[in-house]
Protein backbone atom coordinates (compact mmCIF):
# COMPACT_ATOMS: atom_id res chain seq x y z
CA UNK A 1 0.00 0.00 0.00
CA UNK A 2 1.20 3.59 -0.65
CA UNK A 3 2.73 5.62 2.13
CA UNK A 4 0.18 8.10 3.39
CA UNK A 5 0.71 11.59 4.78
CA UNK A 6 -2.50 13.12 6.08
CA UNK A 7 -2.85 16.75 7.20
CA UNK A 8 -5.85 18.75 8.39
CA UNK A 9 -6.62 22.45 8.72
CA UNK A 10 -9.77 24.32 9.72
CA UNK A 11 -10.62 27.69 8.19
CA UNK A 12 -12.08 30.36 10.44
CA UNK A 13 -15.49 29.99 8.74
CA UNK A 14 -15.73 26.32 9.76
CA UNK A 15 -14.64 24.61 6.53
CA UNK A 16 -12.27 21.71 7.27
CA UNK A 17 -9.45 20.89 4.84
CA UNK A 18 -7.99 17.37 4.70
CA UNK A 19 -5.14 16.39 2.39
CA UNK A 20 -3.58 13.01 1.75
CA UNK A 21 -0.28 13.37 -0.08
CA UNK A 22 0.50 10.47 -2.42
CA UNK A 23 3.80 11.40 -4.10
CA UNK A 24 3.88 8.43 -6.48
CA UNK A 25 0.88 9.64 -8.54
CA UNK A 26 0.45 12.53 -10.99
CA UNK A 27 -3.27 13.01 -10.44
CA UNK A 28 -5.34 14.66 -7.75
CA UNK A 29 -8.89 14.10 -6.60
CA UNK A 30 -11.08 16.19 -4.35
CA UNK A 31 -14.49 16.23 -2.74
CA UNK A 32 -16.58 18.91 -1.06
CA UNK A 33 -18.96 17.38 1.48
CA UNK A 34 -21.69 19.86 2.47
CA UNK A 35 -24.38 19.22 5.12
CA UNK A 36 -27.35 19.82 2.81
CA UNK A 37 -28.71 16.37 1.89
CA UNK A 38 -32.25 15.24 1.20
CA UNK A 39 -33.10 15.09 4.93
CA UNK A 40 -32.95 18.89 4.90
CA UNK A 41 -35.26 19.33 1.90
CA UNK A 42 -38.16 21.73 2.54
CA UNK A 43 -41.46 20.24 3.69
CA UNK A 44 -43.35 18.64 0.79
CA UNK A 45 -40.45 19.45 -1.55
CA UNK A 46 -38.45 16.21 -1.53
CA UNK A 47 -35.94 16.37 -4.36
CA UNK A 48 -35.08 20.04 -3.90
CA UNK A 49 -31.42 19.27 -3.04
CA UNK A 50 -31.13 17.06 -6.11
CA UNK A 51 -32.53 19.69 -8.48
CA UNK A 52 -30.23 22.34 -7.01
CA UNK A 53 -27.24 20.05 -7.54
CA UNK A 54 -27.96 19.99 -11.27
CA UNK A 55 -28.79 23.69 -11.44
CA UNK A 56 -25.53 24.82 -9.84
CA UNK A 57 -23.54 23.70 -12.89
CA UNK A 58 -25.82 25.52 -15.33
CA UNK A 59 -24.20 28.88 -14.76
CA UNK A 60 -22.12 30.41 -11.97
CA UNK A 61 -20.03 33.53 -11.43
CA UNK A 62 -19.19 35.12 -14.81
CA UNK A 63 -19.96 31.91 -16.75
CA UNK A 64 -23.14 30.71 -18.39
CA UNK A 65 -23.84 26.98 -18.51
CA UNK A 66 -21.88 26.30 -21.69
CA UNK A 67 -18.85 28.40 -20.71
CA UNK A 68 -18.69 26.86 -17.22
CA UNK A 69 -18.74 23.30 -18.49
CA UNK A 70 -16.23 24.14 -21.22
CA UNK A 71 -13.84 25.57 -18.62
CA UNK A 72 -14.11 22.36 -16.62
CA UNK A 73 -13.60 20.21 -19.70
CA UNK A 74 -10.52 22.24 -20.65
CA UNK A 75 -9.03 21.34 -17.27
CA UNK A 76 -9.60 17.64 -17.94
CA UNK A 77 -11.89 17.51 -14.91
CA UNK A 78 -13.85 14.31 -14.38
CA UNK A 79 -16.51 15.55 -12.03
CA UNK A 80 -19.32 13.93 -10.13
CA UNK A 81 -21.94 15.02 -7.63
CA UNK A 82 -24.55 13.32 -5.51
CA UNK A 83 -27.08 13.59 -2.71
CA UNK A 84 -27.31 11.35 0.36
CA UNK A 85 -29.44 11.64 3.48
CA UNK A 86 -27.28 14.30 5.11
CA UNK A 87 -24.83 15.55 2.48
CA UNK A 88 -24.37 16.84 -1.01
CA UNK A 89 -21.01 15.94 -2.50
CA UNK A 90 -19.07 17.66 -5.28
CA UNK A 91 -16.10 15.63 -6.41
CA UNK A 92 -13.59 15.58 -9.23
CA UNK A 93 -10.37 14.04 -10.48
CA UNK A 94 -7.79 15.56 -12.82
CA UNK A 95 -4.09 16.15 -13.32
CA UNK A 96 -2.69 17.73 -10.17
CA UNK A 97 -1.39 20.77 -12.12
CA UNK A 98 -5.00 21.86 -12.73
CA UNK A 99 -6.37 21.29 -9.23
CA UNK A 100 -6.23 24.89 -8.02
CA UNK A 101 -8.06 26.19 -11.11
CA UNK A 102 -10.77 23.58 -10.59
CA UNK A 103 -11.24 24.74 -7.00
CA UNK A 104 -11.63 28.36 -8.14
CA UNK A 105 -14.42 27.27 -10.49
CA UNK A 106 -16.11 25.39 -7.66
CA UNK A 107 -16.00 28.57 -5.60
CA UNK A 108 -18.21 30.15 -8.28
CA UNK A 109 -20.47 27.09 -8.36
CA UNK A 110 -21.02 26.90 -4.61
CA UNK A 111 -20.98 30.58 -3.75
CA UNK A 112 -22.22 32.43 -6.86
CA UNK A 113 -24.61 30.20 -8.81
CA UNK A 114 -26.76 32.00 -11.39
CA UNK A 115 -29.91 30.02 -10.51
CA UNK A 116 -31.61 31.06 -13.74
CA UNK A 117 -35.33 30.29 -14.19
CA UNK A 118 -34.95 28.71 -17.64
CA UNK A 119 -32.16 26.48 -16.41
CA UNK A 120 -34.27 25.64 -13.35
CA UNK A 121 -37.01 24.30 -15.61
CA UNK A 122 -34.47 22.14 -17.45
CA UNK A 123 -33.05 20.85 -14.15
CA UNK A 124 -36.45 19.99 -12.72
CA UNK A 125 -37.53 18.27 -15.95
CA UNK A 126 -34.34 16.22 -15.87
CA UNK A 127 -35.07 15.18 -12.27
CA UNK A 128 -38.59 14.08 -13.26
CA UNK A 129 -37.21 12.08 -16.21
CA UNK A 130 -34.69 10.41 -13.93
CA UNK A 131 -37.46 9.53 -11.49
CA UNK A 132 -39.54 8.00 -14.30
CA UNK A 133 -36.52 6.02 -15.50
CA UNK A 134 -36.40 4.18 -12.16
CA UNK A 135 -39.44 2.21 -13.32
CA UNK A 136 -37.13 0.60 -15.88
CA UNK A 137 -34.38 0.05 -13.31
CA UNK A 138 -36.04 -1.95 -10.52
CA UNK A 139 -32.72 -2.93 -8.95
CA UNK A 140 -31.94 0.72 -8.21
CA UNK A 141 -35.52 1.43 -7.19
CA UNK A 142 -35.60 -1.48 -4.74
CA UNK A 143 -32.61 0.06 -2.96
CA UNK A 144 -34.47 3.35 -2.56
CA UNK A 145 -37.61 1.54 -1.37
CA UNK A 146 -35.62 -0.47 1.19
CA UNK A 147 -34.09 2.71 2.60
CA UNK A 148 -37.47 4.48 2.59
CA UNK A 149 -39.14 1.70 4.60
CA UNK A 150 -36.20 1.01 6.93
CA UNK A 151 -34.70 4.37 7.93
CA UNK A 152 -36.60 6.84 10.15
CA UNK A 153 -37.94 10.15 8.86
CA UNK A 154 -36.39 12.33 7.40
CA UNK A 155 -33.38 10.13 6.66
CA UNK A 156 -35.51 7.86 4.49
CA UNK A 157 -36.54 10.54 1.98
CA UNK A 158 -35.59 9.47 -1.57
CA UNK A 159 -32.79 11.64 -2.98
CA UNK A 160 -34.20 11.63 -6.56
CA UNK A 161 -37.40 13.18 -5.20
CA UNK A 162 -41.14 12.51 -5.11
CA UNK A 163 -42.98 13.15 -8.36
CA UNK A 164 -45.81 15.44 -7.23
CA UNK A 165 -43.45 17.35 -4.94
CA UNK A 166 -40.97 17.90 -7.76
CA UNK A 167 -43.79 19.12 -9.99
CA UNK A 168 -44.72 21.70 -7.33
CA UNK A 169 -41.11 22.76 -6.74
CA UNK A 170 -40.37 26.41 -7.61
CA UNK A 171 -37.21 28.33 -8.32
CA UNK A 172 -37.79 30.30 -5.12
CA UNK A 173 -37.85 27.03 -3.14
CA UNK A 174 -34.45 26.18 -4.60
CA UNK A 175 -33.02 29.65 -3.96
CA UNK A 176 -34.21 29.59 -0.35
CA UNK A 177 -32.70 26.14 0.15
CA UNK A 178 -29.35 27.25 -1.28
CA UNK A 179 -29.34 30.38 0.90
CA UNK A 180 -30.15 28.49 4.11
CA UNK A 181 -28.32 25.19 3.68
CA UNK A 182 -25.17 25.91 1.70
CA UNK A 183 -22.79 26.80 4.47
CA UNK A 184 -19.09 26.24 5.21
CA UNK A 185 -19.92 25.41 8.82
CA UNK A 186 -19.27 21.67 9.26
CA UNK A 187 -18.43 21.37 5.57
CA UNK A 188 -15.45 19.20 4.61
CA UNK A 189 -13.02 19.52 1.71
CA UNK A 190 -10.70 16.58 1.11
CA UNK A 191 -8.01 16.15 -1.55
CA UNK A 192 -5.78 13.17 -2.28
CA UNK A 193 -2.93 12.57 -4.69
CA UNK A 194 -0.13 14.87 -5.73
CA UNK A 195 -1.30 17.75 -3.55
CA UNK A 196 0.41 20.43 -1.48
CA UNK A 197 -1.32 21.04 1.85
CA UNK A 198 -0.01 24.60 2.38
CA UNK A 199 -0.86 25.58 -1.18
CA UNK A 200 -4.39 24.31 -0.72
CA UNK A 201 -4.78 26.30 2.50
CA UNK A 202 -3.85 29.46 0.60
CA UNK A 203 -6.23 28.69 -2.29
CA UNK A 204 -9.15 27.86 -0.02
CA UNK A 205 -8.59 30.99 2.09
CA UNK A 206 -8.55 33.14 -1.06
CA UNK A 207 -11.63 31.59 -2.65
CA UNK A 208 -13.71 30.32 0.27
CA UNK A 209 -12.40 32.20 3.32
CA UNK A 210 -15.03 34.96 3.15
CA UNK A 211 -17.86 32.45 2.68
CA UNK A 212 -20.19 32.59 5.68
CA UNK A 213 -23.22 30.59 6.73
CA UNK A 214 -25.26 29.29 9.62
CA UNK A 215 -24.54 26.24 11.75
CA UNK A 216 -26.44 23.28 10.29
CA UNK A 217 -28.09 21.07 12.92
CA UNK A 218 -28.68 17.44 12.00
CA UNK A 219 -32.26 16.20 12.32
CA UNK A 220 -33.01 14.02 15.37
CA UNK A 221 -32.74 10.26 14.85
CA UNK A 222 -35.50 7.85 15.67
CA UNK A 223 -35.18 4.07 15.63
CA UNK A 224 -35.09 2.26 12.31
CA UNK A 225 -38.37 0.68 11.29
CA UNK A 226 -39.48 -2.93 10.89
CA UNK A 227 -41.78 -3.09 7.89
CA UNK A 228 -42.82 -4.95 4.78
CA UNK A 229 -43.83 -3.43 1.45
CA UNK A 230 -44.73 -4.81 -1.97
CA UNK A 231 -45.12 -2.90 -5.24
CA UNK A 232 -47.08 -4.85 -7.84
CA UNK A 233 -45.43 -4.95 -11.28
CA UNK A 234 -46.12 -7.33 -14.14
CA UNK A 235 -43.17 -9.29 -15.45
CA UNK A 236 -41.07 -12.40 -15.08
CA UNK A 237 -38.87 -11.06 -12.27
CA UNK A 238 -39.21 -10.36 -8.58
CA UNK A 239 -36.79 -7.88 -7.00
CA UNK A 240 -36.36 -8.09 -3.24
CA UNK A 241 -34.57 -5.79 -0.81
CA UNK A 242 -33.81 -6.74 2.78
CA UNK A 243 -32.37 -4.46 5.47
CA UNK A 244 -31.64 -5.03 9.12
CA UNK A 245 -29.82 -2.96 11.79
CA UNK A 246 -26.07 -3.12 12.32
CA UNK A 247 -23.40 -0.96 13.95
CA UNK A 248 -22.09 2.27 12.47
CA UNK A 249 -18.49 3.16 11.68
CA UNK A 250 -17.98 4.72 15.12
CA UNK A 251 -18.67 1.43 16.91
CA UNK A 252 -15.76 -0.70 18.13
CA UNK A 253 -17.35 -3.71 16.42
CA UNK A 254 -17.42 -2.05 12.99
CA UNK A 255 -14.62 -4.18 11.51
CA UNK A 256 -16.18 -7.38 12.81
CA UNK A 257 -19.47 -6.30 11.21
CA UNK A 258 -17.75 -5.73 7.84
CA UNK A 259 -16.09 -9.12 8.06
CA UNK A 260 -19.34 -10.88 8.98
CA UNK A 261 -21.05 -9.42 5.90
CA UNK A 262 -18.06 -10.48 3.78
CA UNK A 263 -18.61 -14.06 5.01
CA UNK A 264 -22.22 -13.79 3.86
CA UNK A 265 -21.54 -12.04 0.56
CA UNK A 266 -17.90 -11.68 -0.36
CA UNK A 267 -17.69 -13.50 -3.68
CA UNK A 268 -18.67 -16.78 -5.29
CA UNK A 269 -17.58 -18.76 -2.21
CA UNK A 270 -19.78 -16.77 0.16
CA UNK A 271 -22.74 -18.26 1.98
CA UNK A 272 -25.51 -16.40 0.17
CA UNK A 273 -24.12 -17.06 -3.30
CA UNK A 274 -23.48 -20.72 -2.52
CA UNK A 275 -26.68 -21.58 -0.65
CA UNK A 276 -29.25 -19.49 -2.54
CA UNK A 277 -27.89 -19.35 -6.09
CA UNK A 278 -25.49 -22.25 -6.66
CA UNK A 279 -26.97 -25.14 -4.64
CA UNK A 280 -30.66 -24.37 -5.17
CA UNK A 281 -30.81 -22.10 -8.23
CA UNK A 282 -33.34 -19.85 -6.50
CA UNK A 283 -32.09 -16.55 -7.88
CA UNK A 284 -30.05 -15.03 -10.70
CA UNK A 285 -28.46 -12.34 -8.50
CA UNK A 286 -27.82 -11.93 -4.80
CA UNK A 287 -25.53 -9.76 -2.70
CA UNK A 288 -25.30 -8.01 0.65
CA UNK A 289 -23.33 -5.00 1.85
CA UNK A 290 -22.78 -3.10 5.07
CA UNK A 291 -23.96 0.51 4.85
CA UNK A 292 -23.98 3.60 7.04
CA UNK A 293 -26.63 6.26 6.41
CA UNK A 294 -27.00 9.25 8.68
CA UNK A 295 -24.71 7.58 11.25
CA UNK A 296 -27.05 4.56 11.31
CA UNK A 297 -25.55 1.21 10.38
CA UNK A 298 -27.40 -1.46 8.40
CA UNK A 299 -26.92 -4.53 6.26
CA UNK A 300 -28.64 -4.27 2.88
CA UNK A 301 -29.29 -7.31 0.68
CA UNK A 302 -30.56 -7.44 -2.91
CA UNK A 303 -32.15 -10.55 -4.35
CA UNK A 304 -33.37 -11.06 -7.93
CA UNK A 305 -35.56 -14.09 -8.61
CA UNK A 306 -38.67 -15.34 -10.41
CA UNK A 307 -42.28 -15.32 -9.15
CA UNK A 308 -42.18 -19.10 -8.67
CA UNK A 309 -38.94 -19.15 -6.65
CA UNK A 310 -38.93 -15.77 -4.89
CA UNK A 311 -40.54 -16.94 -1.66
CA UNK A 312 -38.14 -19.84 -1.17
CA UNK A 313 -35.23 -17.62 -2.15
CA UNK A 314 -36.15 -15.11 0.56
CA UNK A 315 -36.72 -17.88 3.13
CA UNK A 316 -33.27 -19.39 2.52
CA UNK A 317 -31.64 -15.93 2.55
CA UNK A 318 -33.20 -15.05 5.92
CA UNK A 319 -32.14 -18.45 7.25
CA UNK A 320 -28.52 -17.73 6.26
CA UNK A 321 -28.69 -14.38 8.07
CA UNK A 322 -30.10 -15.85 11.27
CA UNK A 323 -27.70 -18.82 11.42
CA UNK A 324 -24.62 -16.58 11.20
CA UNK A 325 -24.35 -16.30 15.05
CA UNK A 326 -23.99 -20.10 15.19
CA UNK A 327 -20.41 -19.71 14.01
CA UNK A 328 -18.06 -19.30 11.05
CA UNK A 329 -15.04 -21.30 9.97
CA UNK A 330 -11.42 -20.22 9.78
CA UNK A 331 -11.54 -20.71 6.02
CA UNK A 332 -14.50 -18.32 5.76
CA UNK A 333 -12.70 -15.74 7.85
CA UNK A 334 -9.52 -16.03 5.77
CA UNK A 335 -11.49 -15.64 2.53
CA UNK A 336 -13.34 -12.61 3.89
CA UNK A 337 -10.08 -10.96 4.95
CA UNK A 338 -8.53 -11.50 1.50
CA UNK A 339 -11.54 -9.87 -0.15
CA UNK A 340 -11.53 -6.90 2.21
CA UNK A 341 -7.78 -6.43 1.77
CA UNK A 342 -8.15 -6.51 -2.03
CA UNK A 343 -10.76 -3.75 -1.77
CA UNK A 344 -8.40 -1.71 0.42
CA UNK A 345 -5.54 -2.03 -2.05
CA UNK A 346 -7.73 -0.92 -4.95
CA UNK A 347 -8.96 1.99 -2.86
CA UNK A 348 -5.38 2.97 -2.11
CA UNK A 349 -4.61 3.10 -5.83
CA UNK A 350 -7.53 5.45 -6.52
CA UNK A 351 -7.12 9.09 -5.53
CA UNK A 352 -10.89 9.57 -5.88
CA UNK A 353 -11.58 6.75 -3.43
CA UNK A 354 -9.05 8.14 -0.96
CA UNK A 355 -10.50 11.66 -1.10
CA UNK A 356 -13.98 10.30 -0.44
CA UNK A 357 -12.63 8.05 2.31
CA UNK A 358 -10.89 10.95 4.04
CA UNK A 359 -14.03 13.10 3.97
CA UNK A 360 -16.24 10.26 5.20
CA UNK A 361 -13.85 9.34 8.00
CA UNK A 362 -13.62 12.91 9.23
CA UNK A 363 -17.39 13.26 9.27
CA UNK A 364 -17.98 10.01 11.17
CA UNK A 365 -14.86 9.81 13.34
CA UNK A 366 -13.51 13.39 13.45
CA UNK A 367 -10.22 11.97 12.23
CA UNK A 368 -8.90 10.11 9.18
CA UNK A 369 -7.83 6.46 9.26
CA UNK A 370 -4.92 5.36 7.13
CA UNK A 371 -5.37 2.30 4.96
CA UNK A 372 -2.71 0.60 7.08
CA UNK A 373 -4.81 1.18 10.21
CA UNK A 374 -7.92 -0.27 8.55
CA UNK A 375 -5.99 -3.28 7.29
CA UNK A 376 -4.48 -3.94 10.71
CA UNK A 377 -7.89 -3.80 12.40
CA UNK A 378 -9.21 -6.38 9.95
CA UNK A 379 -6.17 -8.64 10.05
CA UNK A 380 -6.19 -9.03 13.85
CA UNK A 381 -9.78 -10.30 13.91
CA UNK A 382 -10.26 -13.91 14.95
CA UNK A 383 -13.15 -16.29 14.42
CA UNK A 384 -14.12 -15.73 18.05
CA UNK A 385 -14.17 -11.94 17.54
CA UNK A 386 -16.55 -12.11 14.59
CA UNK A 387 -18.81 -14.72 16.18
CA UNK A 388 -19.02 -12.73 19.41
CA UNK A 389 -20.01 -9.64 17.46
CA UNK A 390 -22.83 -11.31 15.52
CA UNK A 391 -24.06 -12.99 18.69
CA UNK A 392 -24.29 -9.58 20.36
CA UNK A 393 -25.84 -8.04 17.22
CA UNK A 394 -27.96 -10.84 15.83
CA UNK A 395 -29.54 -10.34 12.40
CA UNK A 396 -33.19 -9.56 13.17
CA UNK A 397 -35.86 -6.88 12.81
CA UNK A 398 -35.88 -7.31 9.02
CA UNK A 399 -37.45 -4.84 6.65
CA UNK A 400 -38.42 -6.50 3.35
CA UNK A 401 -39.53 -4.71 0.18
CA UNK A 402 -40.33 -6.28 -3.17
CA UNK A 403 -41.30 -5.40 -6.73
CA UNK A 404 -42.97 -7.98 -8.94
CA UNK A 405 -46.20 -9.72 -9.93
CA UNK A 406 -46.45 -11.74 -6.73
CA UNK A 407 -46.19 -10.67 -3.09
CA UNK A 408 -43.96 -12.57 -0.70
CA UNK A 409 -44.07 -13.19 3.04
CA UNK A 410 -41.40 -12.70 5.70
CA UNK A 411 -41.22 -16.04 7.49
CA UNK A 412 -38.99 -15.82 10.59
N, C-alpha and C positions, 0 to 999 in steps of 0.2 A: 504494500500500500504506500501511496505517496506520503512524504513528510509534510505535516500540516503545521502552519503557523497562524493562529487565530488571534485577532485583536478586536477590541470593541471601543466605541466612543459614543457618548451621548451629547447631542446638540442641546443648546439651552432651551429650544422649543419643544423638547421631548422626543425627537426623532433619534432612534438608536442606530448606529452604524456598526456593522460586523463585517470583517474581511477575513478571508482565508487565502493566504498566499501560497500558490502552487507554482513554484519556479520552473517546473519542467514542461509547462504548457505555454502556448502562445495565445490562447483565447481567454476570454473573461465572460462571466455570466453574473447576472444580478437579479434581484427581486425586491420590489417594494411590497410590504405586507401592511395594509391599512385596515383598521378596525371598522369596517363599514359593510359587512356581509348581509345576507338576505334576512337574518334575524332582526336587523335594524330597519328593514323596509317599512315605509309608512303603513298605517292601518288600511287594510283593503287595497293595498297597492303592491302586492307581492310580485317581484320581478323588476322593481324600480332600480335596484342596484345593478342588475344585469343589463338593463337598457342604458343606464348611464355609462357603464363600462364600454359599450360599443360607441356611444356618442362622444366620449372624450377624445377618441382618435379621428373624429370627423371635423377637426378644426381646433386649433389652440394657438394662443399667442398671436404672432404675425402670420401664421400659416392657415390656409384653408385646407380642406380634407386632402385634396390631391397633393398639395405642396408638402404637407406634413408627412404623408406616407412615402412620398418620393425621397424626402430627406432621410427617413429611416432606412429605406431601401439602399440609398447611396452609402450608408454606413455599414451595409451588410448585416443589419440587425435582424435576427430571428426572434421575433417577439411573441409573447403569449400573455393572456390575461384570463382571470377566472374569478368566480364567486363561490365562497363556501358559507357555512352558517354564520361565521363571525368576521370573515375577512374578504377583502378584494385583493387580488394579487396582480402585479404588473411585472412581468419578467422578460428577460432577453438574454441572448448570447451573441457574441461577435468577437472580432479580433480585438485584443486588449488595447491597441493603439486608438481605437474609436470609442472606448468606453465613456470617456468624459463628455464627448459630444452627445452621446446617447442620453446621458443623464441630464444634460441641459435641455434636450427636447422633452424629456419626461417632466421637467419642471414646468414647462408650458402646459403639458397635458394635464397635470394634476392641479396646478395652481391657476391657470388662465385658459380654461376651455372655452370655446366659443359658445357652445350650447345653442346652436341655431335651430329654429323651429322646423325648417325643411329637413335638416339632417336628423332631428328628433323623430319625425314621421318615418323616415327610412329605418332608423334604429329600432323603433317599436315594431314596425312591420316585420323586420328581420327576426325579432324575438318571437313574434307570433308564428312565423313560418317554422322556426326552430322547434317551438312547442308542438306544432302540428306534426312535425317530422318524427317526434317520439313515438307516434302511433305505428310507424314503420320500423322502429328500433326497440322492440319490447325488452331486450336485455338491459338497455340503458334505463328504460322507464321503470323496470321492476326494481332497480336500485333506488330510484327516487321514491317509489311507493314504499319500499321497505323503510327508508329513512323517515318518511312522512308518518308512518304508522308506529314507529318505534321510538323516535326521539320526542322529547317534550316540546311544547310550544314555547318560544318561536323558533327553536333550533331545527324544527322539522319542516319549515317552509321550503318549498322547492325553488332552487336558485333560478331555473328558467322562467318561473312565473306561473301565474294562474290566468287562464285565458280571459275571463270577463274582467279581471282586475287590470290586466295589461291593456285591454281595450278602453278602459276608463282612465288610464294613466295620462297625465298632461305634462307638458313641458315644465310648467311651474312646479309640479310635484318633484320632477327630477332636479330642477334648480335648487329647490328647498333642501332636498336630500343632500346634494353636493355641498351646499353651504353649511349644513349642520354636521354632517358625518365625515367629510374629508378633512382630517386633522392630523398634524404631526404628533400629537400627544399619543403615546403608546404605539406609534407606527415604527416599523422596523425596515431598515434597508440592509441587505446582505449582498456581498459580492465575493466571488471565488474565482481563482485562476491567477493569471499574471496581473496582479493588482498591487497598487502602492497605497497603503493605509493612510499615510499623511497626506498624500495627494488627493485622496478621496475626501478626507476631512475638509480640506480647503475648498474643493468643488461643491460639496454639499452645503457648506457654510455660505458660499457665494450665491448658490441657486435656491437653497431651501431654508437658509438660516432665518430669514424674515417671515417665513410662513408661520402663521399662528392659527390656533383652533382650540376648541373646548376639549376637556377631558371626556373621553367616551366610556360610559359605564356599561359593562356587560349585563345582558338580561339575566334575571334570576333563573336558576336551574331547578326544575322539578325532576321527579324520578322518570326513568324511561318507562314506556308503556308496554303492556302485554296485550296484543291484539291479533286479529285475523281479518284479512280482507281479500276479496276475490273480485276481479274485473272480468266480466264475460267478454270473450272475443272468439269469433269463429276461426277455425284453422286446425292444422294438424299438430300444433305444438302447445305445450303448457310451460310457461316460465314461472319459476318459483323463487322467491327471495326469503331467506330466513335470517333473523338477527336475534342475538341474545347478549346480555350485558357482560362486559369484561372490565379489566382495569385500564386506566389511562397511562400515558407515558411518564407521569410523575410518580407512579406507584413502584415500590421496590420489586414487585413481582412482574414488572412489564416484560422483561426479557424471557422469563419463564412462559408468559402468556404468548409471546411471539413464537417461541419454540413449540409450544403445544399446538398452535394452529398450523405450524409447518409439518408436524406429525400427521395432522388431519389432511392437509392439502398442500404438500410441498413438492409435487411432481407426480410422475406416473407410478411411483412406488408408495404413494401416500394412502392412507386408509380410505378416504372418500372415493378416490379414483379407482382403487382396487375393488372395494366392496360393492359400490353402487354401479359403476360403469363396466369394469372388466369382468367380474365374476357373474353378475346378474344381467348385464345389458339393459339396465333400467333407465339410462339417460344417455344423451349424446354429449353433454357438457356438464361439468360440476367443478366448483372451486370455492374455497373459503379464504378470507383474509381478515386480519386484525385491523381495525380502524379506530381513529380517535376523532370525534366531532364535537366541537364546543367543550373540550376537556372531558368528554364522556367517552369511555372506551366501549367497544362492542366487537363482536365477531359477526361478519356478514358472509352469507353463503348464497351462491347462485346455482340453480339447478334447472337444466333444460331437458324436457322429456316429452312423451306423447300422452294423449288423454287416457289411454289404456294402462299406462305404466306409471303415471305421475304419482298416484297415491302410494304405491309400494316404494317408489323411489324416495319420496319424502319420509316414509316410515323408516326405511333403512338408514337414511341420512341422520335422522334424529337419534336413532339407536346408536350410531357411531359417535355422535356428540356425547350422549349420556354415559357411554361405557368408557370414555376417556379417563375418568378418575380411577378406573380399575387398574390402570397401570400402562406403561409403555416399555418397549424393549430397548436395550442398548443400541441395537442396530437402527431402530427408528430415530433415536436421539442423534446418533452419528450422522444419519442421512439428513436430518433436519438442520444440523449445524453446518454441513457442507453447503446446503442450499442457501442458508442465511449468509454465510461467508461469501459465496459467489455474488449474491446481491450487493453486499457491502463493497466488494472489489469493483464491480461495475459502477456503483455509485461514486466511488473514489476517482474513477476515470472520467467522470462527467462533471464539468464545472457547473452546469445547470442544476444537477442533482445536489451538489454540495451547497450551492447558494440557497436552494430551497430548504435543505436540511438545517443549515445554520439559522435561517429565519424561524423555522418551525421549532427548533430546540430552544431558541431564546424566548419565544413566546411561551412555551410550555414549562421550561425549566429555569428560565432566567440565566441561562448559561449555554454554552455550545459544547457538545460532546465531540471528541475526535473519533474518527473511524476506528482507531486503535482501541479506544475505551469501549466502544460498542462491541467490537470483536471479542475483547477480553471478557466482558460480562456474559457473552453468549458461550464462549469456550469453557468457562469454569462451571457451567451448569451440569448437574448430574441428573440421572434418572430420578433419584429421590427428590431433587429440587422441583422438577417439572410436575411429578405426580403430586407432591404436597400442594403445589399451587392450584392445580385443577381440582383437587379435593376440597380446598378452601374456597374455590370459586367455581363450583360445579356448573356446567352448561344447563341452564334452565330458563324459565320465564321467556319462552320463545315467542317472537312475533313472526307470523307467516303471511306473506302476500303472494298472490298468484294472478296470472293473466292466461286465459285460455277458455276453451269451450265447456270445460267441466270443472266444477269446484272440487276442492280437496279438503280433507279434515286433518286436524292436528291431533294425532293419537300419542299421548305420552303417559 
